[in-house]
Amino acid sequence: MSLRVRRIIYLTFILIFAIATPLIILYTAGYRYNLKKNKIQKTGILILKSRPKEATIYLNEKIQKEKTPARIANLLPEDYFVRVEKENFYPWQKKLTVKSKLTTFAENIILFKKSLPAEIKIGQINSISLSPDEKKIIYTTDQELGKEVWFLTLEDKKERLIYRTSDQNEINLLEWDPSSRKILITLLTPKGIKKYLILNTENPEKIDIYNTLGDFYFQFKNIKENKLLLADYDLIESSNKFITLIDRKKQSLIIINPANNETIFEAEAYGGSWFPDGQKLLYFNDFELWIYDLTLDEKKLITRYSQKILDAKWHLNDNYILLLANNSIKALEIDQRDIRNVTDLAKMDEIYEFEVNKKEEKIYLLGKIGERSGLYELEL
């Protein structure tokens, strides 16, 4: 081999090295050539977490080797249509934007299980209430001799009668105390007068009677006396220091600072619930869902519905809401990037009310399928 040829080969390798080295460094640093934009760009990262885990991921309809939880790196900055799915679960999908040098997160993905409501108790049940420890349910029925209150343990599905009205009084409301041992039974007399009975589920023969709901709040709920509670309000439980009430007559919600009796927030609402941390209040009226953020002292409209909203509760985390409308239980995603995922979890001939058991990850439904009315449960 001549000296000239050797020099050409030597210079060629130097040239290749000079060209390749910066490209390798750029590639290693996360830079890629974007054919659409005809330029080199720094890539971004997409992080996806789902419940349950090990769900399949699709980006722009292309299956990925990673499964949730996943960190997908070196993505060119653009919009990606993301779909996450798992067998026997409803899929989740959303358009997410990946930006150069940044990480895009979707860490609260819930894949809801495809399941049907299962019967717990068949019969004419009027109302249900889940205990704070989520281990028991009380429900009311109509009998020839009067109204009855039944106690059901969810672990073994055993039930027992704990109270019966012997007159024409209507059972208007059932509530638990924080210990999950006592219940409040609100009786409505034929003349429209309300009486409040405190019943110990461990000793049903011991009954305390109160003439005003204010007395109930002060003693049963361990709330300090407040003149605003002497009116007939419904209390919304919370872990914060404030008192949250629903005025059924005015169809309004108010949050009161008990230290000075000042109202810190007021809105039109028929019902509501605090997230367990006591910082976000979900409330609703006929056709709107709202969230009030206590920390920021601001409210945000989540959605307007064409059907009347009968009830709404928090799901297992604060990124999803469960709502009852048009005899259907729906799971509504709060994340407003692109479309909100709305999943129909249960559709029955009639659904009157529901309770969420976060520990067991179940919904308890009072409703009707065909000719079978009663209490049902649905796995989340």
N, C-alpha and C positions, 0 to 999 in steps of 0.2 A: 504494500500500500504506500503510495507516494506521500510526501510531506504535505502537498497541497490538499489531498483528499483528507488526510488526518486533521488538518486545520479546519476544513469545512465541517467535518463531523464534530470537532471540538466546539466550534462556534455555534453550530446548530443546537447542541446540548445546552450551551450557555443561554441561548435565546429561549429555548423551551423552558428552562429553569426560571428565567427572568419573567416569562409570561405566566407560567403555571403557579409560581409561588404566591403572587398577590391574589390570584383566583382562589387558591386553596385557603389562604388566610381569610379572604372574604367569605367563602363558603362555610368555613369553620365558625366564623363570627356570626353566621346566620343571614348572610346576604344571598339573594337569589335574583335571577334575571326574570323580569315580568314581561312575558310576551305581549300581553294586552296593552301595557303602557310603554313597552319598548325601552325599558330602563332597568338598572339594578336597584333593588330596594331591600332595606332591612326588614326581615320577616317579623311576625308576631306569634303569640302563643294562645292556644285555646285550652281552657281547663274545664272539664265536665265531671260533675258528680251526681249520682242518681241514687234513689232508694226505690227498689232494691239495687244492689250492685251487680256487676257483670252483665250490664246491658250492652247491646250491640249499637255501634255508632256509625252513622252515615253522614258524610260531608258531600253536599251537592250530588246526592244519590250514589256516592261511591263508598262502599263499605271500608271501614278502617280496621287495621289489625289490633288496635287498642280497644279495650272494653272499659266501661266505667268502674271506678274513677280513673280518668285519663288526663294526661298532659300531652297535648298534640302540639309539637313545636315546628318551627320553620314553615309557617303558613304565610303565603303572600298576602299583603294587606288588601282585603276586599271583603265583600259580603259572602257569607256561606250559609246555605240552607242546611241546618243541622236537624237530624232525626235520631232519636234514641228510642230503642224498642227492645222488648223482651217477651218471650212467649208467655201467653196467658195474662198479659198486662196491656193496658191501653198505651199507645205510643205517645211520645212527646216530640214536638217539632217547633222550630223557631228560626228565623233568619237572624244571624248574629254577625256583627261587623268586627273583623280582626284588623287592628291598626299596627302600623310599623313601630317596632320597639316596645310594644305594650302587650299586656296579657288580658284577654277577654275571659270573664268568668260566667259559668252557669252551674252553680253549686247546690241549688235547691230543687233539682229536678225530681218530681215525684211521678212514678209510674203506678197508676192505680190498677188494682187487680180486677180482672174481669170475673165478677161473681154475681150470683143471684141472691135475693133476700131469702133467708131461711127462717122457718117458723119457730117461734119460742112459745107463744101462748095464743091460742085461737079463741076468740070470743069478743063480746062487745066491750072494749076497753075505751074509757073516755079520755084519760090523760096519763102521762108517765113522767117520772122524774128520776134521774140518775144521781146516786150519792156522790159526794165530793171525793171519796176514796175509790170511786168507780168500780165497786164490788157488788152493789145492790141497786135494785130498781123498785120504786113503789108505783102502783098504778091503781086506778079506780074503775069500778064496774057498776052497772045498774042491775039491781035485783028487785024482785017483787016486794021485798020487805024494806027496801031502801038502798042507799048507796053504800058501796063497800070499798075499803082500802086494803090492798094486798101488798105483801112484802116478798120480793123475789131475789134470791141470791144467784148471781150470774155464774159462779163456778160450777155449781151442781144443778142449777135450774130448779131448786126447791122453792116452794111458795107457801105462804100462810096468811090467813086473814088476820089483820091487826085492828081494824075499826069498821063499824057499821053504823050508819045513821038510822034512827028508828022513827024519823018524822019526815016532813016534806023539805027539809033543808037540802040545798044543793051544795056539792063539793066544788068550790070555785078554783082552788089552787092548792098545789102541793109543793113544799120546799123542804130542803134538808138544812140542818145546822152544820157548822164546820166539822164537828166530830163524826158525822155520818151515823150517829146513834139516835138522834131525835128528828122528828119531822113536824112541819107546820101544816095543819089542815085548815083551810079557809072555808067556812060555811056561810052560805048565803040563804037567809030565811025567806019565806014567801013574801014578806013585807019589804024585802030589799035590805035588811040589816045584816051586816057581816059580823061574824064571830071567829076568833082565832084560837085553835086548839093546838097545844104542844103535846105530842105523843112520843113516848119513849119506846122505840121498837124492841128494846130488850125487856121492857116491862110495860106492855100495852095497857094495863089497867090503870097506870098512872097518867092522868091527863090534867094539864094546866090550861085554863081558859083565859083569854085576853079579849077585851072589848075594842081595843084600837090596835092598828098596825104599828103605831109608834111604840107601844109597850112591847110588842114582839121584837122590834128592832133593838130596843135598849137592852132587853134581857136575853133574847134568844140568839141574836147575832153579835152580841158583845160590842155594840156600838154605843158610844157616849151619847147622852141625851142631846137632841137637836130639835129646835122648834119646827124646822121645816119638815121633819119626818112625821109630825103628828098628822099630816094629811095622808090620804090613802095613795101612797106611791109604791111602786115595785122597785126593789133594790137589785142592782147589778153588782155581783161580787167582784172584788178586785184585791190585788196584793199591795196596792199603793195606799197612801194615807187619806185619799179623798173619798167622798161619798158620791156614788153615781146612782141616779134615780130615773125611773120612767114614770111620767105623769100620764096615765091612760086617758084621762079626760081631755087633756090638752094635746095629747099625742106628741109629747116632747121629752127630750132627754136633758138632764142637767147634771153637772159635776160641781159639787160643793166642797169648799175648804172648811172642814169642821172647826178649825182654829178660830175663824172669824165669821163663819156662816156666809161667806161671800160665794157667789156663783162664778166659777172660773170658765165655764163653757156651757153653752146651751144650743140645742139644735132640734129640728123636727125629726122625730124618730118613734117607731113602735116597739123597738127592742134593740138589744146590743149585748156585747160581751167584750171583756178585756182579755188581751193575750196574757198568759201566765206571768210575764215579767212586769205587768202593770203599767206599761209604757204606751201601748197602742190599743185604742178602743175601736172596735168594729160596731157600726150601728146602721140601721136601715129604716126606710119608710116604704110606702107602697111599691115604688119602682126604682129606688136608688140605693146603692151601697156606698157607704162612706167609711173612712178611717180617720180618727183624730189622733195625732201624735202629741202626747203629753210633753215630751222633751222639747219639741220644736214649737209647741202651742199653735199648731196649724192643722187644718182638715183637708182631706183630699178625696174627691169623687173617684170611686173605683169603676163603677159602671152604672148605666141606666138599662133597665130591663123592660121589655114589652109586656111581660106577664107580671102579675102582682107577686111581690116577694112576701112569703109567709113567715120565714125565719132564716137566720144566717148565723153561722158559728165559725170559729177558727178551726182550721185543720190542725195537724200535728206540728207544723211550723208556721211562721208568720208570712209565708209566701203563697199560701193557699187558703181559700175560704170555701166552706160548704154552705150551700143555700138551698132552700126549698121553694120551688115555684112550679106551678102547673103540674102538680102531682109527680114531680121529678126531683131527685137529689143531684145537684151538680157540684163539681169541684171546679172552682174558678181560680186561675193563676193571677197573682197580683203583678208580677213582672210585666211591665208594659213595653218592653222592647219588642218590636214587630207585633205579631198577634198575641193575644192572651189565649192560652190553652184552656178550653172549657170541656170538661169530661162529664157525660151523663153516667152517673154511677148506678142509679136505680130509677126505674120507671114503674109505677104501680097504678092500679085503677084509681086509688085514692091514697094520699099521704097527708096525715093531719099534723104530725109533729115528729121531731127526731132529736136524739141525744148522741153526743160523740164520746166514745170511750177511748181516750188517748193511750192508756196503758195497754189495752187489748187490741188497739187499732181496729175498732169496729164502730159501726153506726147502728143504733137501735131505732127502729121505725115503727110508728103507730099508723097502721093503714089497712088497705084492703087489696087483695088480689083475687079476682073473680068473685066468688061468694064467700071467701074466707077472710074475715076481718080479725085483726089482732095485733100482737107484738111480733116484729121480725127483727133479725139482725143481719148486717151486711159487713163482710170483711173489706177493709181498706187496702 
